[in-house]
Amino acid sequence: MATAATFLILLFSITQHLPGGERFVNHIGVVKAALPLEVSLLRTPLSLYVPALALPVWGALAQVFVVFGLAEIVLGRRMTLVVAYTCTVAGTLFARVGVAIGPDHLFGFPKWVAYVRDTGPSAAVVALAIVIAFRCRAWFTAGLVVALMVGEAVVLPNLAGLEHVVAVIAALLIAVSVEVFGDFWPRVLAGVGAATSVAAAASREVAVEARRRRSAGAVIP
């Protein structure tokens, strides 16, 4: 999965620099707060793999290959996808809210931010790093990532910086939820299965005992 994600980023990077390629990528994978919500949500899965035009693509490739690969090993493929897309969607929704409330609020943005291209894997990478560190009990690494993202948002209070903080918050909520409730339903289902097995065994014992008594009654003159 990590290899496929890295390949998609490389493919989109090459495509958007070809003649007519940027328009094609914009139509299928570029998210902006000015777009209708349903269009943004439909494009969000692919927007994760569309690298920013102003940043070197090798950085995105290295981040995704390493962090997604670690997440695939530590968290599993399903959990990796859940964390990556949930935190990316959280950032996308935050951008819309920030534009809606306006620059007069602490986390608001001016209207022109609605037309800023909001793509790239950085929010997913940050979120996965937090969840991996939480799962491995690497508290120093988790704290360092949180401190760096908060520091980035303070020094550079732009859309990307604040979306990284939103990704950190969403990742922490996911990590805590998994720790608290992750084994709850499996334990419940295991208990139900055990109770069902005991009940079935008891029913078989009752049925055997009833047949034995009927058989004993039949042989008595």
C-alpha positions in Angstrom: 0.0 0.0 0.0 2.8 2.4 0.8 4.4 1.6 -2.5 1.2 2.3 -4.4 0.6 5.6 -2.5 4.2 6.7 -3.4 3.6 5.7 -7.0 0.4 7.7 -7.2 2.1 10.9 -5.9 4.9 10.5 -8.5 2.3 9.9 -11.2 0.3 13.0 -10.3 3.4 15.1 -10.0 4.5 14.1 -13.5 1.0 14.5 -14.9 0.4 18.0 -13.6 3.6 19.2 -15.3 2.6 17.9 -18.7 0.7 20.0 -21.3 -2.9 20.0 -20.2 -2.0 17.8 -17.2 -2.6 20.4 -14.5 -6.2 21.0 -15.7 -6.8 17.2 -15.6 -5.4 16.9 -12.1 -7.4 19.9 -11.0 -10.6 18.3 -12.1 -10.1 14.9 -10.4 -7.9 15.6 -7.3 -7.7 19.3 -6.4 -9.7 20.5 -3.4 -10.6 24.1 -2.6 -12.8 25.5 0.1 -14.7 27.4 -2.6 -15.9 24.1 -4.2 -19.3 22.6 -3.3 -18.9 20.3 -0.3 -19.9 17.1 -2.2 -17.3 17.8 -4.9 -14.6 18.3 -2.2 -15.5 15.1 -0.5 -15.4 13.2 -3.7 -12.0 14.5 -4.6 -10.5 14.2 -1.1 -9.3 10.6 -1.5 -7.2 11.5 -4.6 -6.3 15.0 -3.2 -4.1 13.2 -0.7 -1.8 12.0 -3.5 -1.7 15.4 -5.4 1.6 17.1 -4.3 1.8 20.8 -3.8 3.2 22.6 -6.8 5.5 24.9 -4.8 7.2 22.1 -2.8 9.7 19.5 -4.0 8.0 16.2 -4.8 10.8 14.1 -3.4 9.9 15.3 0.1 6.3 14.0 -0.3 7.6 10.8 -1.8 10.0 10.1 1.1 7.4 11.0 3.7 4.7 8.8 2.3 6.9 5.8 1.6 8.4 5.8 5.1 5.4 6.8 7.2 2.8 4.9 5.3 5.1 1.9 5.3 5.6 2.0 9.1 1.8 2.5 9.5 1.1 -0.5 7.3 3.3 -2.6 9.5 2.3 -1.2 12.9 -1.4 -0.4 12.4 -2.4 -2.5 9.4 -3.7 -1.4 6.1 -7.3 -0.8 7.2 -6.4 1.4 10.1 -3.8 3.2 8.0 -6.4 4.2 5.5 -8.9 5.2 8.2 -6.4 7.5 9.9 -5.1 9.0 6.6 -8.5 9.8 5.1 -10.2 10.8 8.3 -7.6 13.4 9.2 -7.4 14.6 5.6 -11.2 15.1 5.6 -10.9 16.9 8.9 -8.5 19.4 7.5 -10.6 19.9 4.4 -13.7 20.6 6.5 -11.7 22.9 8.8 -10.6 25.1 5.8 -14.3 25.6 4.9 -15.2 26.5 8.5 -12.3 28.9 8.7 -13.3 30.7 5.5 -16.9 30.8 6.7 -16.2 32.5 10.1 -13.8 35.0 8.5 -10.5 36.6 9.6 -12.0 38.3 12.6 -11.9 35.0 14.5 -8.8 33.3 15.9 -9.0 30.3 13.4 -10.7 32.2 10.6 -9.3 32.9 7.1 -9.9 35.7 4.6 -12.2 34.9 1.7 -9.3 34.5 -0.8 -8.1 31.3 1.1 -11.2 29.6 -0.3 -9.5 29.5 -3.7 -6.1 28.1 -2.4 -5.3 24.7 -3.6 -5.6 22.3 -0.6 -3.9 19.1 -1.5 -1.0 16.9 -0.5 -0.3 14.0 2.0 1.2 16.1 4.8 -1.9 16.0 7.1 -2.2 12.3 6.6 1.6 11.8 7.3 1.4 13.9 10.5 -1.7 12.0 11.7 -0.1 8.6 11.0 3.1 9.5 12.8 1.0 10.5 15.9 -1.0 7.2 15.9 2.1 5.1 15.3 4.0 6.8 18.1 0.9 6.3 20.4 0.6 2.6 19.5 4.3 2.0 20.1 4.3 4.1 23.3 6.9 6.4 21.7 5.8 9.4 23.9 8.9 11.5 23.1 8.3 11.1 19.3 4.6 11.9 19.7 5.3 15.0 21.8 8.0 16.2 19.4 5.6 15.9 16.4 2.9 17.7 18.3 5.3 20.5 19.4 6.6 20.9 15.8 3.1 21.2 14.3 1.9 23.7 16.9 5.1 25.6 16.5 4.6 25.7 12.7 1.1 27.0 13.2 2.3 29.7 15.5 5.2 30.8 13.4 3.4 30.4 10.0 -0.4 30.8 10.7 -1.4 29.7 7.3 -3.9 27.1 6.0 -1.4 24.3 5.9 -0.1 24.9 9.4 -3.5 25.0 11.0 -4.6 22.0 9.1 -1.7 20.1 10.5 -2.8 21.0 14.0 -6.3 19.8 13.1 -4.8 16.5 11.9 -2.9 16.1 15.1 -6.1 16.6 17.2 -8.0 14.1 15.0 -5.2 11.6 15.2 -5.0 11.9 19.0 -8.8 11.3 19.2 -8.5 8.2 17.0 -5.5 6.9 19.0 -7.3 7.3 22.3 -10.5 5.9 21.0 -8.7 2.8 19.7 -7.0 2.3 23.1 -10.2 2.7 25.1 -12.7 1.0 22.8 -10.6 -1.0 20.3 -10.9 -4.3 22.2 -14.4 -3.7 23.6 -16.5 -5.2 20.9 -14.2 -8.1 20.2 -14.4 -9.0 23.9 -18.2 -8.6 23.8 -18.4 -10.9 20.8 -16.1 -13.4 22.4 -18.2 -13.4 25.5 -21.4 -13.9 23.5 -19.7 -16.7 21.6 -18.6 -18.4 24.8 -22.1 -18.0 26.4 -23.7 -19.5 23.2 -21.3 -22.5 23.3 -22.1 -23.1 27.0 -25.8 -22.9 26.4 -25.6 -25.2 23.4 -23.6 -27.7 25.4 -26.1 -27.6 28.3 -28.9 -28.1 25.8 -27.2 -31.2 24.4 -26.7 -32.6 27.9 -30.4 -32.1 28.7 -31.4 -33.8 25.4 -29.0 -36.7 26.0 -30.4 -37.1 29.6 -34.0 -37.0 28.3 -33.2 -39.7 25.7 -31.5 -41.8 28.3 -34.5 -41.6 30.7 -36.9 -42.5 27.9 -34.8 -45.4 26.9 -34.6 -46.6 30.5 -38.4 -46.3 30.8 -39.0 -48.3 27.7 -37.0 -51.4 28.9 -38.9 -51.5 32.3 -41.8 -54.2 32.1 
